[in-house]
Amino acid sequence: MGKSISAFVPSSPDRLIRVKELRSMLGNPSLSTIYRWVSKGILPEPRRISPRFVAWRFSDIEALLKEKGADND
């Protein structure tokens, strides 16, 4: 699913990441794919940080990637 988690060293595990960083972590899927995954429950719901912007908690995405990595082992 893209780059390793270690390539994204957070300053805080609960920092918020915007869709550009999320896409990079997941191997650059399209924006419509990101929201399809959200609607199917594959990705957590983003948090609205302003009327025009949403973000995801880094720790939620990190846990998801670790879980997927464990499933592939």
C-alpha positions as CSV (number, residue, x, y, z in Angstrom):
1,M,0.0,0.0,0.0
2,G,2.7,2.5,-0.7
3,K,5.6,3.8,1.5
4,S,6.4,2.3,4.8
5,I,5.0,3.8,7.9
6,S,8.5,4.8,9.1
7,A,8.7,7.3,6.2
8,F,6.0,9.3,7.9
9,V,7.4,10.2,11.3
10,P,4.8,12.2,13.2
11,S,5.5,15.0,15.6
12,S,2.5,13.7,17.6
13,P,0.6,10.4,17.1
14,D,-2.7,12.3,17.2
15,R,-1.8,15.0,14.7
16,L,-4.1,15.5,11.8
17,I,-3.2,14.7,8.3
18,R,-4.8,16.1,5.2
19,V,-5.8,14.1,2.1
20,K,-2.5,14.8,0.3
21,E,-0.5,13.1,3.0
22,L,-3.1,10.4,3.4
23,R,-3.0,9.6,-0.3
24,S,0.8,9.4,-0.2
25,M,0.7,7.0,2.8
26,L,-1.8,4.7,0.9
27,G,0.0,4.6,-2.4
28,N,-1.7,7.6,-4.1
29,P,-5.2,6.3,-4.7
30,S,-7.6,8.8,-6.3
31,L,-9.7,11.1,-4.1
32,S,-12.8,9.2,-5.2
33,T,-11.2,6.0,-4.0
34,I,-10.4,7.5,-0.7
35,Y,-14.0,8.5,-0.1
36,R,-15.3,5.1,-1.4
37,W,-13.1,3.5,1.2
38,V,-14.5,5.8,3.8
39,S,-18.1,4.9,2.8
40,K,-17.3,1.2,2.9
41,G,-15.7,1.5,6.3
42,I,-12.2,0.6,5.1
43,L,-10.9,4.0,6.2
44,P,-12.2,6.0,9.2
45,E,-14.4,9.0,8.7
46,P,-12.3,12.2,8.4
47,R,-12.7,15.1,10.8
48,R,-13.9,18.4,9.5
49,I,-11.4,21.1,10.4
50,S,-13.0,24.0,8.6
51,P,-15.9,24.4,6.2
52,R,-13.7,23.4,3.3
53,F,-11.1,21.0,4.8
54,V,-11.1,17.6,6.4
55,A,-8.3,15.6,8.0
56,W,-7.7,12.2,9.5
57,R,-5.9,11.3,12.8
58,F,-2.5,10.0,12.0
59,S,-2.8,7.4,14.8
60,D,-6.0,6.0,13.1
61,I,-4.3,5.6,9.7
62,E,-1.1,4.2,11.3
63,A,-3.2,1.5,13.1
64,L,-5.0,0.7,9.9
65,L,-1.7,0.2,8.0
66,K,-0.2,-1.9,10.8
67,E,-3.4,-4.1,10.8
68,K,-3.2,-4.5,7.0
69,G,0.5,-5.3,7.3
70,A,-0.3,-8.0,9.9
71,D,-3.0,-9.4,7.7
72,N,-0.6,-9.8,4.8
73,D,2.0,-11.7,6.9
